[in-house]
Amino acid sequence: MVELSGVTPLRGVQTSPRALGKSSTPQDAPSSELADKSLPQLVSLAAELADAPPPVDFAKIAEVRMAISRGTYEIDPVRIAQALLGYDQ
């Protein structure tokens, strides 16, 4: 993983399985996969996932920084307002 100094993860970036077009519901997972996991293993996995930092798209960050430095980054105030209000269009 490439780390950039002074970069913090962006909030509001959709990285959930649903945002990526994948299902995240347990009933969609193979039943044998869930049946093979004991409750302590599932709790341990959930704790690991909760402690993990959110995924960061460093390529996208570099792209946005480059556009800002070139003066070509476009700001869409309507899109920003919708994101702040939680609307997904």
N, C-alpha and C positions, 0 to 999 in steps of 0.2 A: 504494500500500500504506500502511496506517495503522500507525504504530509507537507502541508504548506504552513509556514509560520504565520501566526496572526489570523488564522482562519477558524471560525467556529461554525458548527453545523447550522444550516438554515432551518428555521421552524416553518411548518406548514407545507413542507415538501411531501407529496404523497408517495409513500414507498410501501404502503400496505399491499398485501397480495391482491386485494380487491382493486386497488388503483392500478395495479399492473395487469389486470384482466384475469387474475387467477382467483380461484375460490379459496376461502380461508376457513370454511366451516368444517367442523369435525365429521359431519355426516358424509362429506364429499371425499374424505380421506379413506384409503382402503381400510376396511374394518380390521383386517389382520394386523395392520401396522399399529393401530391403537390398542388392540387386544394384547399385543406383545409387550406393551409398556405397562409397568406397574405404576401405581399412584405415586410412590416416592420418586420414581424416575421422571414422571411428568412434572411433578412439583419442582424437582431439581432443574429440569429443562426450562420451565417457566421462569425460575429465578435467574438462570443464566441469561435468558433473553431479556428480562427486565433490567438487568445490570449492564447489558451491552450498549455501547453508544449507538445512536441511530446511524444508518448508512449515509455516507456523504458522497455525492457525485462530484469528485474533484475535477473531472473534465468539464462539467457544466460550470463550475466555479471559475475555472481558468477562462472559459469562453466568455462568461459575463464580465470578468475583469478586463479581458482584452477589448471587448466592445466598449466598456466604460472608458478605458484609456484612449481608444480611438475616437471617442465622442459619437459612436454610432448606436449606443444602447438606447432603446426606445422605452419610454415609460408609458404604460397604459393605466391612467388613474381609475377608470371604471373597473378594470380587472383587479386592481389592487383593492378597491373598495369592496368588490364582491368577495374577494378572498378574506378580507378582514371580517366581513359579516357572515362568513361561512356558507355562502351560496356556491353551489357547484353547477356551472352551466357549460 
